[in-house]
């Protein structure tokens, strides 16, 4: 017995015990409905032997009339059967819906910062309806087989007991073979559903992080992972089809062999004193009642029964865990935890007077510095607007960022900072002008993989299901050494999270991570990548100031060029140069130069004073630039 079956059986027994009256009524209507099964073969045998073959046509017609009347009575009893079926099935669906809603609400209350349980919609609609329909079909088929088999066996026994010796052995052998396939088929059905859900989850995650996938040039890795999941689902489907073939063999053994044996042994049965009517009545029991009911039962148990078991197992397993597994509760901090803050602060010379461990990776990650003396990033008269009739977000922008330079972009909300990084990353194409990275057009159709030249980390970090190591090596086509992996993790402040999760090979559940933890993983991935250009589009907005300082210092000390869209003015103070976007104008210079040349920058810098509230650090300027 599987773990799922052992867990579901007690619940099933309690559910049925509470509805004993409904079950008794259903059994009574089924007994009345199955009366025609007994009379179908028995009446035909009597009509033939005592009526037509004996020369008494009236007696034969009378027996046929009784048989036909039993069919009519059975049809009328079907109304009561379906009424009782509804009284049994609908409470099951209502119970499942209440359980799914209760578990989902409990999950939301217990983990308010965790991503919502998106599978609850499938459970409330598709999966509960599957359970309802499958349960109804099983009840209908099972009670039909039980009462039909009872009527047929009783009829065969009434006609001639020796008939049971011919019919029952192959029937029982086929039924036992079929029952032996139920457990492996349930396991294959569960594997198929799990593979289908994994594939859907992967596609959903890719769709959500498609911008990051394209920006990082990770299309091949993403496609390879999706292909593996597709192969897993296809493999599960093939295994399921193999066991379905065994089920067909069992159906042939139980459904066709009794008829064959009865026909082969008919001369012997007649020599033993059985009448032609008895043989024809036995054949009627097999072909018209017993074998069709057995065929229906096998199909229902093999498909609806397996599907019902798997779906009930998933519905009662609760959100956030797979069936047959113990639930685990992961910490869910919204930003970096106090312990992480303590560790980061100790490594930050600006926030402590005591010397701390250095954040410089040792050894440093390998950065693929492009050959030649071209600039790191060059924009020539770049103009961009979201639509032909829209006002330009950037207009005639000229900008040169030297290799190894640290540039910070500041400005009011909605001014075009994220648009600028998307253009440099190649996600957007300018309406006019040219953008070059490492001396090459940013959207060049040939040349090295874009992920080898630049990496973009947006505000919403992309973390996929897999191990922490796989997430960190996502942008390293040639892999990375263990010291480099540890060095990059320590540099961006990821070490405490690595230890809490259980090491780099620990599996990740993206929904169980806070936004700050996702950003730390994405920052570690970018720091480890070989790209000489890193674009951070408010990629530290969910970190506290100390953790942000540590991460930005790690990237500033990393070989290569760094462009940061900042949401705190302190980030600008750490840069080599600062680009101020002010409407369609742009001014670039050092902190001291911009204090003299840019009124907007003076306002932004003046709003920040040491010890001022955190909200004063935010770059908004909404009062001066609405929207």
KOLSEZA-85456 format. One record per residue: z, x, y of N, C-alpha, C in turn; residue in one letter. Coordinates in pm, whole numbers, plus 50000, padded with zeros to 5 digits. Example, Ala and Ser with C-alpha at 12.3 -4.5 7.8 and 13.67 -1.06 7.14 Angstrom:
<recs>
507805131949431507805123049550507805132049670a;507085128549775507145136749894507875129050003s;
</recs>
This chain:
<recs>
500005008549880500005000050000500005008850124x;499125005950218499055013850338500245010950428x;500475020250523501565018250619501355005550701x;500095003250739499814991250818500124978650739x;499724978350610499994966550528501494964450510x;502224975450486503674974350468504354969250594x;503804972650710504404968050835504044953650867x;502854949450825502384936050860502864925350762x;503104929050636503474918950536504744911250571x;505834917750613507024909950650506754900050762x;505974904050860505634894950970504814883150918x;503884886050827503054875350772503904865350694x;504864870450616505714861350539506574852750631x;507114858650738507914850550832507054840050900x;505824843850936504924834351002504604822550910x;504354825250784504014814550689505234806150653x;506424812350640507624804650608507934794450717x;507674797850840507954788450949506984776750950x;505934777550870504924767050867504714761850724x;505824759950654505764755150515505154741350508x;505524732650601504994718850599503474718950617x;502984727350709501534728050730500844733050604x;501444742950537500854748250415500814737850303x;501874729750291501904719250188500834708650215x;500694704650340499654694850374498264700550346x;498064713250381496774719650357496484720350207x;497524723150127497354723749981497014709949925x;497664699449977497384685949929495954681749957x;495494684050079494104680650111493124689050028x;493464701650005492574710349925492504705549781x;493644700949728493644695749591492754683549579x;492844674549678491984662749676490524666549692x;490274676549775488894680949799488284687149673x;489134693949593488604701049476488494692249352x;488794679249365488694670449249487264670049196x;486294671149285484904670549240484524682949159x;485294694049176485004705949095485234703148947x;486404697048918486704693848778485694683848722x;485414673248801484524662748751483064667148751x;482734677748827481334682248832480834686448695x;481584694748623481154699148489481574689448381x;482804684148391483314675048288482504662148285x;482254656448401481494643948406480074645848357x;479454657248390478094659748344478054661248192x;479054667848135479094669447989479264655947920x;480124647547970480344634347910479124625447928x;478494626348046477294618148068476194621847970x;476104634647937475054639047846475404635747700x;476644639147659477004637647517477274623147480x;478034616047565478414602347533477434591947588x;476584596447675475664586847737474224588847695x;473534598047762472084599147744471704603947604x;472374614247551472024619247417472434609447308x;473444601247335473894591347236473144578147250x;472234577147346471454565047365472144554647450x;473254558147515473974548647600473734552547747x;472634547647799472244551347936473274546648038x;473844534748020474834529648114476064538548122x;476514543348004477684552448005477354565348081x;476144570448057475744582648127475724580648278x;475144569348319475104566748464476494564748521x;477384558648444478754556548493479454569848517x;479304579248423479914592548442479294599648564x;478014598548582477384604648700477874598048828x;478114584748823478634577848940480034582548976x;480874584548871482224589748897482154603648960x;481244611948909481084625348965480644624849111x;479694615949142479234614749280480344609549372x;481144600149322482264594949402483274605949434x;483494615049339484414626049362483894635249473x;482574636949480481994645149587482244638649723x;482094625349730482334618149857483794619349899x;484704617449802486134618649832486474632849880x;485864642949815486094656649857485614659149998x;484484653150037483994654650173484934648550276x;485484636650242486444630550334487724638650345x;488124645150235489324653450238489124665950324x;487864670050344487604681750427488104680250570x;488134667650620488654665250754490114669150765x;490884665150664492294668950663492494683950646x;491584690350569491684704850552491534712050686x;490554708250764490324715150891491414711950994x;491994700050986493104696951076494304705851043x;494594707350915495674716250875495384730750907x;494104734550897493714748350930493974751251077x;493654741851165493904743751308495394745151338x;496224737151268497664738151289498244751451242x;497494758451159497954771451110497394783051191x;496154781751237495454792951301495804794251449x;495824783151522496044784051666497394790151703x;498494786751630499764793751662499684808851644x;498864813551549498704827951532498074834151656x;497024827951705496374833351825497334833251943x;498074822151963499024821552074500094832352062x;500554834751940501564845051918501024858951951x;499794861551912499194874651941499004876552090x;498544866152159498344867352304499684870152374x;500734862852334502054865352396502514879652369x;502284884552249502734897952215501964908452294x;500644906752308499844916352384500274916652530x;500454904752590500864904052731502254910252749x;503174907052660504534912452672504544927652662x;503814933052565503764947552549503094954252668x;502034948252720501354954152833502244954252958x;502974943152980503884942653095505024952653078x;505534953752956506604963552932506104977652955x;504864980352914504264993452937504134996353086x;503694986253163503534988153308504874990253377x;505904983253334507234984853395507834998353359x;507655002553233508255015153190507535027253247x;506245025853274505465037153325504675032653448x;505305030353560504585025253677503565034953733x;503795048053714502865057753771501715061153677x;501835056553554500795059553456499625049953475x;498465054453433497285045953445497475033053367x;496895022353418497045009353353496425009753213x;496985001553126496485000652989495184992752990x;494054999953008492764993053024492314985952898x;492884989452782492464982852656493044968952643x;493944964752734494594951752719493574940452732x;492524942452812491494931952826490794929652694x;490464940652622489824939252491490764932352392x;492064935552400493004929352307493144914352333x;493204910452462493404896352496492184887852465x;491014893652471489784885752454489154888252317x;488554899652301487764902152181488634903352056x;489694911552061490454914251940491274902251894x;491864894651987492614882751945491674872251887x;490464870951941489504861451885489034865951747x;488874879151729488524884251595489614880751495x;490884882851535492014879651447492054864751415x;491844856351516491874841751496490764837351400x;489534841551427488414837251343488514842851202x;488934855551191489054861551058490144854750977x;491274851651039492364844950969491944831050924x;491254823751013490784810350977489814811050859x;488884820450863487934821750753488604825450622x;489604834350629490294838350506491084826750445x;491784819350530492554807950478491614797750415x;490534794850483489594784950433488994789250299x;488594801950291487954806850170488974808350056x;490154813750088491154816249983491624803249918x;491944793150000492414780649939491274773849863x;490014775449911488884769649839488724776249703x;488864789649698488704796549571489834792949474x;491054792349524492194789449437492034775849370x;491734765549450491664752149394490364750049315x;489284756649360488034755649284488174762549149x;488784774549149488984781549022489904773748930x;490944767648985491854759648902491124747848839x;490294741148921489534729848868488534734148763x;487854745548786486844750248690487484754748560x;488584762248568489264766948445489814755048367x;490394745448438490904733548371489764725948303x;488624725148370487474718348311486964725548187x;486844739148195486404746748079487374745247962x;488664745247994489674743547889489564729747826x;489274719647905489134706047852487894704647765x;486834711647802485594710547723485704718347593x;486064731247602486174739647482486934752347520x;488094754947462488894766747499488154779847476x;487264780547375486574793147348485634797347461x;485284787947549484454791547664485174801547755x;486504800647760487254809847846487114824247799x;486944826447668486774840047616485474846447663x;484484838347692483194843447738483174845247889x;483794836247960483694836048107484734844848174x;485984844448127487094850648201487034865948203x;486744873248092486794888048096485874894248202x;484554891148205483744897448311484154892848452x;484614880448460485064875348590486274883348639x;487234885748551488434893248588488094907848617x;487174913848537486814927848559486154929748696x;485234920848730484594921948861485574919848975x;486494910448958487474907749062488414919749081x;488834925948971489704937748981488984949449048x;487714951649011486944962249076486814959749225x;486604947149260486504943749401487814946349475x;488934942249414490234944349478490524959249496x;490014967449403490234981949413489514988049533x;488474981149582487744986549698488364982549831x;489324973449832489844968349959490554979150039x;491404987049973492154997150047491265007850107x;490355014250028489485024150093488575018050199x;488135005550178487294999350281488084996950408x;489364993350396490194991450515490355004650589x;490535015550513490675028650578489375032450649x;488225029850586486945033150651486695024150771x;487105011550761486935002450874487795007150991x;489015011650961489895016651067489305029251130x;488775038051047488155050251099486945047051186x;486185036951145485015033051226485445027551361x;486455018751362486935013251489487515024151579x;488255033651518488835044451597487735053151658x;486705056151580485585064051631484865056651742x;484715043551728484065035651832484905035651961x;486225034451948487075034752066487065048552131x;487075059252049487025072752105485735074952183x;484645069752129483365071252197483365063452329x;483905051252327483985043452451484875050252554x;486005055852508486895062952600486195074952662x;485455082352578484745094052630483715090052734x;482935079552705481925075052800482565070152929x;483715063152917484405058653038484905070353122x;485465080553056485955092253129484815099753195x;483675100953126482525107953184481975100253304x;481925086953290481435078853402482335080453524x;483655080953500484585082553610484485096353674x;484235106453593484175120153645482765125653652x;481755116853661480375121453660480075130753777x;480685127753891480465136354009480925150653981x;482085151953916482595165153884481745171953778x;481305164153679480495169953571479215176053626x;478535168553714477285173553772477565185153866x;478625183953947478935194454043479255207553974x;479925206753859480335218853787479275223453688x;478165216253677477145220053582477585219253438x;478455209453409479035208453275478335197853191x;477055195353220476365184853146476245188052998x;475975200752965475775204252824477065202652745x;478195207352802479465205952731479825191352711x;479605183152815479915168952806479035162052703x;477735165452705476825159452608477175163652465x;477595176252448477965180852313479175173452261x;480155171252348481345163952304480985149452268x;480145143152350479725129452321478935128952189x;478105139152165477325139352041478235140351920x;479285148451930480235149451819480895136051789x;481255128651894481875115551874480875105651814x;479615106451856478585097851798478405100851650x;478425113751614478315117551474479515112651394x;480705113151453481895108051384481755093151354x;481255085651450481075071251429480005068551323x;478915076151328477855074351227478365077951088x;479165088551078479725092450948480635081550893x;481475075850980482355065050937481555052850893x;480455050050962479615038550925478955040750789x;478525053250762477905056050632478925054650519x;480125059550540481155058150438481495043450413x;481545035750519481805021450505480695014650426x;479465018650451478335012850377478395016650229x;478865028850199478985032950059479955024149982x;481105021350040482065012549973481554998149968x;480734994150065480134980850057479204979749936x;478534990849902477674990749783478504988849656x;479684995149650480574993149535481004978549527x;481244972549642481624958449644480494949649589x;479254953149621478114945549566478064946649414x;478404958549362478434960349217479504951349154x;480664950549218481724941849167481294927249172x;480574923649276480114909949288479104906549179x;478234915949148477274913549039477964912448905x;478974920748882479694920348756480404906948737x;481074902248844481834889848832480964877548847x;479874878848922479084867048954477914864348863x;477324874848804476124872848724476354874848573x;477274883748538477484886448396478024874348318x;478934866148371479364854348295478224844848262x;477304842748356476164833848329475294839748219x;475044853048228474224859548127474864858347988x;476164860647980476854859747851476824845647796x;476984835847884476964821947839475604818247781x;474534822647846473204819547797472924826847665x;473364839547655473114847147533473884841347415x;475094836647439475944831547330475754816647306x;474874810147379474694795547364474324791647221x;473374798547153473074794647013474294795646923x;475074806246938476274807746857477274796646884x;477434792947014478364782247050477934769046988x;476634766646985476144754146924476384754046774x;476264765846712476544766446568478024764546538x;478894767346639480314765646621480744751146643x;479794742446673480124728346686480174723246827x;479914731846926479904727147066478614719347089x;478694709347171477534700847200476744706647317x;475464702747329474684707247444475324703247578x;475954691647581476594687347705477724696747747x;478494701647646479584711047677479024724147734x;477954729247672477344741647722476794739547862x;476124728347885475584725548018476694723548120x;477794717248080478934715548171479554728848208x;479674738148110480214751448140479294758948236x;477974757748212477024764248303477124758348443x;477364745348451477544738948582478784744248654x;479874745548579481084751248639480814765048700x;480054773148625479794786848672478874787048793x;477744780448782476714781548885477014773349009x;477684761948996477874752949108479254754049173x;480234759549102481594759349157482244773149158x;482464778649039483294790649028482634802849092x;481404805749056480764817849106480444817149256x;479984805749312479834805149458481154807349532x;482254801549477483554803549542483984818149534x;483714824549419484054838649405483214847249499x;481954844349511481064851649601481564850649745x;481924838649785482424836649921483744843949943x;484614843649843485904850449855485714865549870x;484864871349789484644885749796484074889949930x;483104882449978482524885750109483554884550220x;484384874150211485384872050316486454882950313x;486954886150194487974896650185487404910150223x;486164912750187485574925750216485234927850361x;484964917250434484604918650575485704913250666x;485924900150660486914894050749488324898950718x;488644900850587489984905350552490274919250602x;489334928350580489514942050630489594942350781x;488694934650846488694934250992490004928451045x;490524917950978491774911851022492934921751010x;492994929050900494084938650880494064949450987x;492884954751015492774965551114493104960551254x;492564948751289492794943451424494264939951444x;494884933551344496314930351355497144943051368x;496754953351295497464966051304497394971751445x;496224970651508496064976051643496744967151746x;496694954051725497324945051822498834946451822x;499414948951705500864949951696501374964151713x;500434973951730500874987751745501394990451885x;501004981951983501494983752119500594992952198x;500654992252334499805000552418500255014952415x;499275023652432499585037652453499785045752326x;499625039552206499735047552084498805041851979x;498435050151888497565045951781498385039251673x;497775030851588498505024551480499115034651385x;500245030651326500935038651226501495051651281x;501665052451411502265064151471503455059851554x;504465068751559505615065751640505245067651786x;505745058751870505455059852012506275071052072x;505685077952167506365088552238506295085752386x;507325089152455507375086952599507265100252669x;506225102152744506015114552817506535113252958x;507105123853016507535123253155506345119953243x;506585112953348505495108153432505795110453579x;505875122853626506135125053768504905121653849x;505095116253969503955112854054503385125454118x;504225134854153503755147654204504385158454121x;504365170454166504935181354088506435179554077x;507025182453961508435179653939509305189454016x;510615185854023511535194454097511615208254033x;511555208753901511595221653835510365229753869x;509175222953875507955229953913508045234854056x;508615226354146508755230354285509645242554297x;510705242654217511615253954222510905266754180x;510085265754074509355277354027508345282054128x;507625272254188506605276154285507215282154408x;508315276554455508955281654574509435295854553x;509925298654433510395312254407509285322254413x;508055317654392506905326754395506235326854530x;506775320254630506125318654759506895326454866x;506365337554918507085345355016507365337755144x;506585327255174506805320155298507975310555290x;508435307355170509485297455157510785303055105x;510855316255083512095322155035512165336455082x;513375341155103513565354955147513725364355030x;513995358754913514155367254796512815370354735x;512635382354690511345385654627511165377754500x;509995372854475509695365054356508555371254280x;508245365554169507125370854089505825368654160x;504945377954147503665376854215502805366254150x;501985359554231501075349254180499685354754155x;499485367654180498175373454161497865374754013x;496775369153965496475370053822496215384353780x;496745387653667496565401153615496345400153465x;495175402153419494005406353493493335394953565x;492535397853666491855387353743490725381453661x;490425368653686489305362653612487985369253649x;487095369553553485785375453578484975366053666x;484515370953778483715362953870482315368453873x;481345359753852479945364053846479385365353987x;479635376754050479115378954185477615380954176x;476825372854249475375373754236474835386754289x;473715391254236473105403554287472485401154423x;472235412154496471615410954627472625409654737x;472155410354860473055410054975473015397055051x;472525386154991472455373355060473825367855090x;473935358455184475225352655217475765344155104x;477095342055101477695333355001477165319155015x;477245313655136476735300255165476045300655300x;474875294255308474155293855435473565279955455x;473865273655568473305260755608472445262955731x;471215258555727470275260355838469825246755889x;470305242956006469915230456075470025218455981x;471145217355914471325206755815471715193655884x;470975183155854471265169755904471345160355783x;472345151655784472505142355672473035129155723x;472465118055672472925104555704472865096255577x;473795086855564473815077955447472895066055473x;471585068255465470625057555487469715060855603x;468485055655600467515058955705467955054355844x;468645042755852469015037355984470435040856024x;471135048455937472535051655966472635063656061x;473735064156137473985075656222474255087956136x;473765099456177473985111456094475455115456089x;475895119155970477255124455954477305138955999x;476275146455963476105160156010474755161056081x;474715168556190473475168956269473205183356312x;472115188956256471695202356294472755213056271x;473495212256161474595221356137474075234856088x;474475245556158474195259256116475525265756081x;475565271655962476815277755917476485288655816x;477155300055832477035310955736478425315055690x;478635314955560479905319055501479635331555419x;480245342555457479985355355391480615355555252x;480065363555160480695364955028482135369855043x;483035363154971484445366754975485215360755091x;484555352955177485245347155293485995334455253x;487075331855325487905319955306487725311055429x;487025299855410486745290455519487475277355494x;488115272055597488785259055589488065249355682x;487805237255634487135226755711488185216355750x;488295213255880489255203355929488525193356017x;489175182156042488615171856127489205158456092x;488955148456175489495135056149488975129256019x;489655119055970489235112255848487885105755868x;486985107255770485665101255775484675108755860x;484985121055899484115128355990482995135655918x;483085137255783482025143755708482445156055631x;483755158155614484215170255543483805169755396x;484075158555328483675157355187482165157355172x;481465151655269479995151955267479495166155269x;480135174655349479725188655357479875195655222x;481005193755155481195200255024480215194654921x;479925181754928478965175954833477575181654855x;477215184354980475925190555008475865204754955x;476925212354978476945226154929476945226554776x;477605216754714477645216254568476345211154507x;475455205754589474195200654537474235186354493x;475355179254520475435165154482474615156454575x;474505160454700473715153254798472605162354849x;471525156454893470405163954947470275160955096x;470215171155181470125168455325468815161855363x;468855153755470467625147955519466735158355584x;467365167955651466635178955714467455191555697x;466775202855701467455215555691467465221055549x;468135232355534468145239455407469565244655379x;469935244455253471225249555209470985259655099x;471585271555114471455281955014472825286754969x;472935289254841474135295154782473705307754711x;474335318854747473975331854691472495334954712x;471985330654827470595333554860469585324654793x;470005314654715469095305954644469265291554693x;468185283554696468365269454732469385262854640x;470245254554698471355249054619470865239654510x;469715233354529469165224354428467935230454360x;467965243554339466845250354274466665245154132x;465405243254094465115237853961465135248553853x;465135260953892465165271853795466265281653836x;466555290853746467585300453777468825298353692x;469905304653730471135303853649471745289953652x;472585287353554473335274753546474145273053675x;474055261253741474815259353866476315261753850x;476865259053730478305260953712478685275653717x;477695284653703477975298953714478015303453858x;477565295153952477525298954093478595292054176x;478885279354148479875272354230480585261854147x;481805258754190482605248454125483265240054234x;483215226954217483785217554314484945210154249x;486095209954316487245202154272487535191754379x;487275178754351487515168254450488975163554448x;489265153154528490635147854534491075142354399x;490205134554333490545128654204490115138354095x;491065145754041490745156153944490285150053813x;489325156553749488765151853622489455159153507x;490195151653425490855156953307490435148153189x;489985154253081489495146452968490445147852850x;490295138752754491105139252632490685151452551x;491665158652503491435171052430492655179852447x;492535192352418493665201352437493665206752579x;494795212052620494885218352752493965230352760x;493845237852650492945249452649491495245052672x;491075234452606489705229652624489445225452768x;490425219152832490265215352972490145227453062x;490945237753036490935249553124489675257853102x;489135258152982487935266152952486655258252973x;486765246653033485615237653047484455244153121x;484745252753217483695258853300483475273453263x;483945277553146483765291453100482845291452979x;481545292452998480625291652884480845302652783x;481345314252826481585325452735483045326552694x;483845316452729485255316852696486025325952789x;487275327952761488135336652841489235342052752x;489715353952785490785360052707492095352852731x;493015354552635494335348352650495075353352773x;495035366452806495705370952930495105364553055x;493765363153058493135356853175493535342153186x;493625335353072494035321353072495455319853125x;496345328253078497735327653125497845331753271x;497065341753312497135346453450496675335753548x;495555329053517495075318453606496045306753610x;496635303253496497605292353493498815295653578x;499315307853564500475311753644500125312553792x;498905316853822498525318653962498545305454038x;498055294653978497995281854048499265273654029x;500245278853955501495271453935501465261853819x;500595264353720500465255353606501435258653494x;502115270253504502965274853395504015264853350x;504805258753441505815249053396505225237253319x;504055232353361503425221253290502965225753151x;502445237953140502025243253010503205243552914x;504345248352964505525249052877506035235252841x;505985225652936506475212252906505595205152803x;504275207552811503365200952717503415207352579x;503875219852570503965226352440502925236952416x;502355242652523501395253552508499975249052537x;499065258752534497675255952571496945247452467x;497425247252345496755239252241497355225352227x;498215221552320498795208152317497725197852354x;497695186352285496715175952322497095169352453x;496075165352529496285158952659495945144252652x;496795136052711496505121952735496355120352886x;495115119452938494945118853083495755107753149x;495905096353081496665085453139498145088353153x;498655098153078500075101453083500385112153188x;499375117353256499575127753356499615121753495x;500435127453581500455123053720499245128953793x;498985124053913497865129253991498085144054024x;499325147854052499615161754081499365170753961x;499725166053842499495173953721498005175153691x;497265164553714495815165353695495205175653789x;495665175553914495125185254009495445199553969x;496645201953918496995215453874496075220153760x;495785211153666494885214753556493485217753608x;492985209353700491655211653757491625224653837x;492695227653909492755240253984492765252253890x;493525251353780493505262153683492135264053622x;491425253153596490065253853541489135260853639x;489215257253768488345263453868488685278153887x;489985281453887490405295353907489905304153793x;489855298653671489445306453554487925307553543x;487195298953609485745298553594485125311353652x;483905314953608483235326953661482505324453792x;482555312453847481795309253967482285317354087x;481395323554164481815331154282482125322354403x;481765309454397482025300354508482875288754457x;484015286354523484905275354489484995266054608x;484795253154585484905242754687486075233754651x;487085233454737488265225154716488255213954819x;487885201954775487805190454865489125182754858x;490085186954938491435181254936491965180954794x;491725191754721492085192554581493565194754558x;494345196354665495805198254652496565187054723x;495905175754748496535165154830497715158654759x;497795159754625498915153754551500015163854518x;499895176054571500915186154549501835186854671x;503055191554650503955193554763503525206054839x;504015208154963503545219455044503715233054977x;504825235054905505045248054841504015250454731x;503775240154648502785241554541501385243254598x;501095236354708499785237854770499605251954824x;500635257454886500555271054939500275280954827x;500965279354716500765288454603499345287554549x;498855275354532497505273554477496445279354571x;496555276654701495545281654795495615296854806x;496815302654799496905317154803496265323154679x;496425316354563495805321354440494295321854453x;493695311654514492245311554531491805321354640x;492645323254742492295332954846492285347154791x;493175350054695493225363354635492235364954521x;491655353854476490655354254369489355359754426x;488655368654353487355373554402486385361954420x;485605362554528484625352154553484845345254686x;484025335254712484045327654837484805314754817x;485555310654919486395298654909486175289855031x;485845277255006485725267155112486695256055079x;487605253155172488675243555150488585232455255x;488515219955209488705208555299490195205755303x;490805207555420492265207455430492765194055481x;493925189955430494605178155483495915182055549x;496235195055549497385200055624496915211555711x;497405212055833496975222455926497455236155881x;498515236655798498985249455747497925256355664x;497055248655596495975254655518495015262155608x;494785256755728493875263355822494425276655869x;495725277655884496325290055932496135301555834x;495915298355706495775308755605494335313255586x;493375306955653491955309755631491465321255719x;490335327255675489675337255760489055330655881x;488375319355858487795311655968488015296855942x;487865289056048488085274556042486865267756101x;486365257556030485265249356080485845235856122x;485695232456249486195219856302485005210356317x;485025199156244483995188856258484495178456356x;483735176456462484125167456571482935158456602x;482805147456528481625139156542480435146456483x;479315147056558478145154356509478185168956554x;479245172756626479395186656669480275194156569x;480105207156564480915215656476481175228756548x;482425233356541482825245956601483505254256495x;483135267056487483685275756385484285288156450x;485445292356403486085304156458487435306356393x;488155316256443489505318756395490465308856461x;491705309256415492725300256471492875302556621x;492945315256663493135318156806491915314156886x;490725316556833489505312856905489405297756923x;489745290356820489605275856829490645269656921x;491805275856934492785270757030492235271157172x;491345280357198490745281457331489505272757345x;488715271157236487395264957248487365250157209x;488335245257128488255231657074489475223557114x;489245212957192490355204057230490895196557108x;489995192857015490445185956894491355194956811x;490955207556797491795216456717493135218856785x;493155219456916494435221156986495345209256958x;494755197256954495555185356923496085186056780x;495205190156688495635190956549496715201656530x;496515213156589497495223956576498765220756651x;498655213656766499855210256844500715199956777x;500115191656689500905181456620501755187256508x;501505199956476502285206356370503215216656431x;504475215456405505475225156445506325228256324x;506835240556312507715243656199508895234056194x;509125228256077510225218956060509885204656095x;508645201956140508265188256175508125180056048x;508215166756061508055158355941506705160555875x;506665157655746505445159655669504285151655728x;504565139855780503465131555832502795138155952x;503525147056025502915153656140501925164256096x;502005168655968501065178655921499715172555888x;499685159655860498445153355816497405153555927x;496195157055892495115157555988494495143755996x;494805136256100494265122856109493525120756240x;494205123056352493615120956484493015107056498x;493605097056427493015083556430493185076956566x;494225080756640494415074556770493305078456866x;492785090656849491725095156937490345091756883x;490245091756748488965088856682489175077456584x;489155064956631489405053656540488375053756426x;488885050656303487995049756187487615063156134x;
</recs>
